[in-house]
Amino acid sequence: MKSVAVLPGDGIGPEVVSAALSVLDRLDLPLLLRFGDIGWECWKQEGNPVPERTWRLLEETDTCLLGAVTSKPLREAEVELAGRLRGQGLEFISPVVQLRQRLRLFANIRPVTDLKHGRFNFVVIRENTEGLYAGLDFHGIQDPLWKEVRDHPNAAESGPASTSVTLRLQTSTGMDRILRFGFEYARRHGYSSLTVADKPNVLRQSGNHLRERLERVGADYPDIGAEILNVDAVALWMVRRPERFGVIVAENMFGDILSDLGAGVMGGLGLAPSGNVGDHGSYFEPVHGSAPGMAGQGRANPVATLLTVALLLDHLELAVPARQLRDAVHAVVLRRTAVTYDLGGNASTSQAAESVADQLSSIQAVKG
């Protein structure tokens, strides 16, 4: 039996998780669900949005379903701490950043599917650990870094104290790992092409390094066509001709932007699932965030969480129920008779989920 840590989080997280689990019950799978705490209330009351008991739970389970968690800037985070915790030098670090770093989750998976007409079905795989988000971000430049930038006319005019630099880290370790993950994902899910989104005509040295790694890793996957395209061209074609793509692999910042664009191409964040996977850990979450202003209203779209559960089931090698769940979601979205406000309907979160559950039961009856 596989075990799943369920972390509902805050904002609309508990609502969409509860709705999704009510549908998951219909599948009657050998899963042990273990609930835990994460998010803003943990920060406010304990000074840590990811308590140690949650880390222990993650160590004891096979994967994790995360609802949504709130993050706020430094000052707001300090103000909302319980009085006894203020002024103690506590630093709020985003729970999702903590999860990705501590569990070493190097791949972010963002499927982009046409739920209305079935015209496209591709996936953006974002490298999570390096690129422009590696944390090499400096203000007030000193030697030896200043020697590298001082000849730029703007830097020369501003001086080292008024210059900022962010470094894009790309290593053979990180690139080979994400490229191989992308090729394996393509092969496992029946995609025939892999596109690397980068900017090699401008970022010449790091871009050429990436090209060399792609050629080296790609040689092991002759059945999958590989290409490098400028990231701006990829963005254009995602909008104009999304059906041309299979697997898109990108460094951290480019992947962040493209994956949110993918959500827009799908029809909105309320439809977009995601997963974060490493060699020895994983968690799965809807893309839409915690939307605290909507909490408790029963209006949140559960589709992203339901598709996230399908991703989680795939990860646990439960491909048949994952496909059945996706088919049920697609059917309900296509009919538009029981969908939430963002899809043009007036169904509540629980009503939309119940419609998916009923459709799932129909699918199981036909195939059973």
C-alpha positions, 0 to 999 in steps of 0.5 A: 500500500502506498502512503500519501501525505496530505497537506491542505494548507491555507486559503482555498487549499483545504476546500479544493483538497477536500473536494478532490479527496471526495472524488478520489474515494470513488476510485477505491485505491490502496492508498493510506492518506496521512494528514499534516500541517503546513502554511500561514497558520503554522507560521503565525503560531509557531514561527515556521510554515513547515513544522518539524512534524511535517518533515517527519511525515514527508519522510514516512510517506511515498509522496505528498498532495499539497493544497495551497499555501500563502506567502507574504513579504517580510514586513507583513510576515513579521506583523502577523506572527504571534506576539511572543514570536515577534522580534526573535529574528525569525525569517519567513521562507516560502514552504514550496521553496523549502520543500523543493530545496530540502527534498531536492526536487529538481523537476517541476512538471506542468501539463498543458492540455486542451480540455475543451477541444483536445487540440493540444497536449504537451508538458512544460518541465522546469528545472528547479535548482539552478538557472537565474533562480539559483540565489546568486543575486547581488547588490553592491558589487565587490571584486572579483565580480566587479571586474567582470562588469565594470566595463559596462557603461551603465555599471561604470556610471553607477559604480559598484555600490549602485550595481546589481548582478544576478548570475545564471548558474547552469551545470552539467549535473543540473542540465543532464539531470533535467534533460534526461528526465525530460527524455524519459518523460517523453518516452514514457508518455508517448511524446515524439519531440523534446524542445529546449527553450533557451536564448542561445543567440544572446546567452552564447556561452551558457547556451552553447554549454546547454546545446552540448549537454542536449546533444550528449544526452539526446544521443541516448534517445534517438526515437525522440526528436530534439531541438533548441528554440529561443524562449520568446519563439516558444512563447509565441508558438505556445499561443499560436500553435500549441499542438506543435509541442510535446515536451518543453524543457527550460531553465528555472526562470524561463520555465516559470514564465512558460508554465504560467503561460501554459496555464493561460493557454489551457484556460486559466490557473483553475485548470492547471496541475503541477508536480515536483519530483526528485530522485527521492521525494515528490509533491503535487499541487495545483498551480493557482495558489491560496487565493485567501480572499476567496477562502470559505466561499465555496467558489474555487475551481477543484479541477486543477487539484483533481488533475494534480491528483491524477499526476500523483497517481501516475507517479505512484504507477496507478496509470489506469485510475489516473486516466479515468480521473482525467477522462472524467474531468475532461467530460465535465469541463466539456459539458459545462453544466456543473463548472465553477464561475471561472469556466462560465458556470455557477457550481460550487466547489463541492458541486463541481467535484460531485459532477466529476465523481458521478462521471467517474462512476459512469466511466468505471461502470462502462469499463468495469 
